[in-house]
Amino acid sequence: MPIGPSQHADLMLGSRLHLEMVLTQPAVPDYQYSVMGVFNIAFALAYLQRNLAILKQFEAAQLTLMRLIQEKRIPDHEEGDSLCHCFNQADRFIGIQSKASFVRATELVNHVIARKEAA
């Protein structure tokens, strides 16, 4: 059973608004991290499914966003287009996942974050 429409909207709606802010406003880390969260979950889902083609796309989006965070800047036109495209793919990809897969991916993301914070 796929995640419900309300769960999907809860995850994606705020992050989609944050993506618009990332693309058009001075760099605000909270917005950037919100968008990164979507890419992290999509990446974890692809990783758990061993879907290398999708995994590489979300990894590229993560790397672009990390570069923007480190450089404290907004994306150029090409980076912005790429982030929008990958975000739309992540939105569709997350929306077709089962609740169990979504929970496993979220737990994986939380585990990785906790390990990084402990280090």
Residue pairs with C-beta under 8 A, 6 or more apart in sequence:
1 98
1 99
2 95
2 96
2 97
2 98
2 99
3 94
3 95
3 97
3 98
3 99
3 102
4 99
7 99
7 102
8 94
8 95
11 38
11 41
11 94
12 38
12 91
12 94
12 95
14 34
15 34
15 35
15 37
15 38
15 87
16 87
16 91
18 30
18 31
18 32
18 34
18 35
19 31
19 35
19 83
19 84
19 87
21 28
21 31
22 28
22 31
22 32
22 35
22 65
22 68
22 74
22 75
22 83
23 74
23 75
23 80
23 83
23 84
24 74
25 31
25 74
26 74
27 68
27 69
27 72
27 73
27 74
29 69
32 65
32 68
32 69
33 69
35 65
35 83
35 87
36 62
36 65
36 66
36 69
37 109
38 87
38 90
38 91
38 94
39 58
39 61
39 62
39 65
39 86
39 87
39 90
40 62
40 109
40 112
41 90
41 94
41 102
41 105
41 106
41 109
42 54
42 58
42 89
42 90
42 93
42 94
43 55
43 58
43 59
43 62
44 104
44 105
44 106
44 108
44 109
45 93
45 94
45 97
45 101
45 102
45 105
46 52
46 54
46 55
46 58
46 93
47 55
47 105
47 108
48 101
48 104
48 105
48 108
49 101
54 89
54 93
57 86
57 89
58 86
58 89
58 90
60 82
60 86
61 82
61 83
61 86
61 87
61 90
64 75
64 79
64 82
64 83
65 83
68 74
68 75
68 79
74 80
75 83
94 102
97 105
